[in-house]
Amino acid sequence: MKFCFATLGCKVNQFETQALAQLAQARGHVLVKADADACILNTCTVTSSGDHKNLRALHKLQKEHPRAVIALCGCFAQTEPERAAALDGVDIVCGTADRAAVLDLCEQAVQNQQRVCAVTDISQRRDFEPLPAGILPGHTRALLKVQDGCDNYCTYCIIPYARGHVRSLPPQQAVSQAQRLAQEGVREIIVTGIEIASYGRDLPEKPTLTDLTVAICEAVPSVRIRLGSLEPRIVTQVFCDTLRRYSNLALHFHLSLQSGCDDTLKRMHRRYTCAQYLDCVQRLRAAFPTCSITTDVITGFPGETEDEFMQTRAFLQQCAFASIHVFPYSERAGTVAAAMPDAVPQDIRACRADELRGLSAQMGRDFLQQFIGKTIPVVLEHGRADCQPAHGKWHFPVTLPPDSGKQGDEIMVKLTGIHGNGLDGIPIA
Ligand code: SF4
């Protein structure tokens, strides 16, 4: 059969789609860009715009693959199966569990044209579904999903309802996957999950993310290990003292903040204060002096006054982030915050978001400035006619002249100037 895959949303969705594509090929199916027999759309529902993107992606697939069986899986399908199943031209609806089963359902539907809704109650799942990690086409980096689900229930977030309770991949299986990726020539592994700070909480031995990171760093010392988004509670002194010993750990920590105002954090049910968060930032900087610290912030959360917003703005400056992902608050049906009073008008949410994006751009330039003139090792990505992209240990991309070397090579470069949200560089012999 001919399969086509499309993905929306986070790194976990991207990981799961690449795994499904691998499993499809292992069954002898081929991947196509047009006129497929079956299309699988891995959906997202983290914001209302996520839902719009799902529909646009669905319509694009239906246009490019008019005869195909269409399967929707992922977080939108999990949280709104009836709505998903009612969409025109959708034949199969699967949720966020039993990912591999969607291939079976597609194979059957191509034979018998049957429409199936196979969404189960994700809150009942207690086992982690191991899926094969693999390298994204044209990339030198691979995602490694080690955890699923979340039990934090931040008041604005739909994810615990889409992904269920915390479930973890046992450390030995994660290490085996990492070793296989290293043998396949992967130069960087991004350790990802829905809430990786909760890693191991469900496993008998209760291994922590720190334990897992040590095991992976030691198992593949020539591969760079980059951690996905972190919750502040994981950044303890033990985390820093232990991981600073590993030269193959990426010097980039994405430490989720959401607000820089304690009252807003309380309404969000985030489990730290600004002072505790700042302690984590200072702990990271003490252990990893040049590291990039990036974050996420929501603007216009219910009840956010101008004063609370200004507190957030000041706190962001105090933390001196390398980059800030800014999201205007988006109501998600079924979340606690969606029923909260004192909604902030959409235009004010957007205006505050624009202001913080401007701040992020300035802080980003200030962070990059310190690297100009420095020499760093980078891994070369797939070259383009006009340049060769590359990545170092930090969060920023490096742009090199075309034909600077072979994809996957690690070379030394001198950084010469700011280029977008990254830096230009020249290879040095
Ligand atoms: S930690 Fe909070 S924001 Fe992150 S996935 Fe869990 S509930 Fe959502």
Residues whose N, C-alpha, C, O or C-beta is under 5 A from the ligand:
A	BS01	SF4	C150 N152 Y153 C154 C157 I159 I194 E195
